[in-house]
Amino acid sequence: QLQASGGGLVQAGGSLRLSCAASGRVNAMGWFRQAPGKEREFVAAITSSSRTSYADSVKGRFSISRDNAKNTVHLQMNSLKPEDTAVYHCAASRVLGVVPAEGLYNYWGQGTQVTVSS
């Protein structure tokens, strides 16, 4: 259902762009991340009408966008920090109109590794 791409290794201060394509029509789409030994956490999300939400830790550095015609969501990550290192998971929800809570995402991608070196 969801195919994520764009992860990799980058130095602190660098940038990466993640993309996620959904095989069918979905409403809200989001990104979550999980670092080793930590719980999964919310990163950013966008509704079908492009309303966005960000975790405080990434505000001003990350930007989420979507292409509804292609059922694709992108996460532009700038000014990356070592603490951004994690597996990033794309998720999609049938919830319409608002950014859903984590438990309301219906589909999850396998994840893509982002590693930021100091």
C-alpha positions in Angstrom: 0.0 0.0 0.0 2.7 2.5 1.0 6.2 2.7 -0.5 8.7 5.0 1.2 12.0 6.2 -0.3 14.7 8.8 0.2 16.4 7.8 3.4 20.1 7.7 3.7 23.2 9.0 5.6 23.8 12.7 5.9 26.0 14.9 8.0 24.5 17.2 10.6 23.1 20.3 9.1 22.4 18.5 5.8 19.1 17.8 4.1 17.1 14.8 2.9 13.8 14.4 1.2 11.6 11.5 1.9 8.8 10.4 -0.4 5.9 8.0 0.1 3.5 6.7 -2.6 0.2 5.2 -1.8 -1.2 2.6 -4.1 -4.8 3.9 -3.6 -6.6 7.0 -2.6 -6.1 8.0 1.0 -6.9 11.1 3.0 -4.5 12.1 5.7 -0.9 11.1 5.3 1.9 11.3 7.9 5.4 10.5 8.9 6.4 8.8 12.2 9.9 7.8 13.3 11.4 5.3 15.7 14.9 5.5 17.0 16.7 2.5 18.5 15.4 1.8 22.0 12.7 4.5 21.8 9.0 4.5 21.1 7.6 5.5 17.7 6.9 9.2 17.6 4.9 11.5 15.4 6.9 13.7 13.0 4.4 15.4 10.6 1.1 15.0 8.9 -1.0 16.5 6.2 -4.7 16.2 5.4 -6.2 15.9 1.9 -6.8 19.6 2.0 -3.1 20.2 2.9 -3.7 21.2 6.6 -0.4 20.3 8.3 0.8 19.4 11.7 4.4 19.0 13.0 6.1 17.7 16.1 7.7 20.5 18.1 11.1 19.0 17.6 11.0 19.4 13.8 9.1 22.7 13.4 10.9 25.1 11.2 13.2 22.4 9.9 10.9 19.9 8.3 8.2 20.5 5.7 5.5 18.1 4.6 3.7 18.3 1.3 1.6 16.2 -0.9 0.6 15.6 -4.5 -3.0 14.3 -4.4 -3.0 13.4 -8.1 -0.2 11.0 -7.4 -1.2 9.9 -3.9 2.2 10.9 -2.8 3.5 12.7 0.3 7.0 14.2 0.7 8.9 15.2 3.8 11.7 17.8 3.2 14.1 17.6 6.1 16.6 20.5 6.6 19.1 21.3 9.2 19.2 17.7 10.3 20.5 16.8 13.7 22.0 13.5 15.0 18.8 13.1 17.1 16.8 12.9 13.9 18.4 9.5 13.3 15.6 6.9 13.1 13.6 4.7 10.9 11.0 6.9 9.3 7.6 5.3 8.6 5.0 6.7 6.2 1.3 6.2 7.2 -2.0 6.9 5.7 -5.5 7.3 7.0 -9.0 7.3 5.8 -9.8 10.1 8.3 -11.0 13.1 6.4 -10.6 16.8 7.3 -8.3 16.6 10.3 -4.9 15.3 11.3 -5.7 11.9 12.9 -4.3 10.5 16.0 -1.6 7.8 15.6 -4.1 5.1 16.3 -6.3 6.2 13.4 -3.8 5.5 10.6 -5.0 2.6 8.6 -1.9 1.8 6.5 1.8 1.8 7.4 4.9 1.6 5.2 7.9 -0.5 6.0 10.1 2.5 6.8 13.3 4.1 5.5 16.4 4.6 7.5 17.7 8.2 8.1 21.1 8.5 9.8 22.6 11.8 10.7 26.2 11.9 11.6 27.7 14.5 13.9 
